[in-house]
Amino acid sequence: MESDKKNAFHIVAYCEGNSELAKARAKHIRNYILNAYPSIEAGRLPLSWFGVAEEIRRGERTYKLNDSIRFITVLKKEES
């Protein structure tokens, strides 16, 4: 992220039954990254949080994770 200034890193937190805790976790992770890498702009680390379990589908089965954090790379299109 320090060398590629275009892309973003979405931090998504899930905590079943407690969206405030999920929000606090997402913010804590973002703040940790920003403190460790001060050259990264906060706007490149968008946050989302949910008060539900994260559902993961593998084959025919669906699993629920009561608490989880997901990191999603958001690639920006190059302008022509």
VENLINHU-V821728 format. One record per pair of residues at least 24 apart in sequence whose C-alpha atoms are under 10 Angstrom apart, sorted by the first residue. I is the first residue (numbers start at 1). J is the second residue. D is the distance in whole Angstrom. If there is no record, write none. Layout:
# VENLINHU-V821728
i=<I	I>
j=<J	J>
d=<D	D>
This chain:
# VENLINHU-V821728
i=<1	1	1	1	1	2	2	2	2	2	3	3	4	5	5	5	5	5	6	6	6	6	6	6	7	7	7	7	7	7	7	8	8	8	8	8	8	8	8	8	8	8	8	9	9	9	9	9	9	9	9	9	9	10	10	10	10	10	10	10	10	10	10	10	11	11	11	11	11	11	11	11	11	11	12	12	12	12	12	12	12	12	12	12	12	13	13	13	13	13	13	13	13	13	13	13	13	13	14	14	14	14	14	14	14	14	14	14	14	14	14	14	15	15	15	15	15	15	15	15	15	15	15	16	16	16	16	16	16	16	16	16	16	17	17	17	17	17	17	18	18	18	18	18	18	19	19	19	19	19	20	20	20	21	21	21	21	22	22	22	22	22	22	22	22	23	23	23	23	23	24	25	25	25	26	26	29	44	45	45	45	45	46	46	47>
j=<37	39	40	41	44	37	38	39	40	41	39	40	40	39	40	41	44	76	44	74	75	76	77	78	44	45	73	74	75	76	77	40	41	42	43	44	45	46	72	73	74	75	76	43	44	45	46	47	71	72	73	74	75	43	44	45	46	47	48	70	71	72	73	74	45	46	47	48	49	69	70	71	72	73	46	47	48	49	50	54	68	69	70	71	72	47	48	49	50	51	52	53	54	67	68	69	70	71	48	49	50	51	52	53	54	55	65	66	67	68	69	70	49	50	51	52	53	54	65	66	67	68	69	50	51	52	53	54	64	65	66	67	68	50	51	52	53	66	67	49	50	51	52	53	67	48	49	50	51	52	49	50	51	49	50	51	67	48	49	50	51	52	67	68	69	47	48	49	50	51	49	49	68	69	69	70	69	74	71	72	73	74	72	74	71>
d=<9	9	7	10	9	8	9	7	6	9	10	10	10	10	8	9	9	10	8	9	7	6	9	9	7	9	7	6	5	5	9	10	9	10	8	4	6	8	8	6	5	7	8	9	6	5	7	9	7	6	5	6	9	10	8	5	5	6	8	8	6	5	6	7	7	6	5	6	8	7	6	5	7	9	8	6	5	6	8	10	8	6	5	6	8	8	6	5	6	9	10	10	9	8	6	4	6	9	9	6	5	6	6	6	6	10	8	7	5	5	6	8	8	6	5	6	6	8	8	6	5	7	9	8	5	4	5	8	10	8	5	7	9	9	5	6	8	9	10	10	8	5	8	10	10	10	6	5	4	8	8	8	8	9	9	8	10	9	5	6	7	9	8	9	9	8	7	5	8	9	9	9	10	8	8	10	9	9	10	10	10	10	10	10	10>
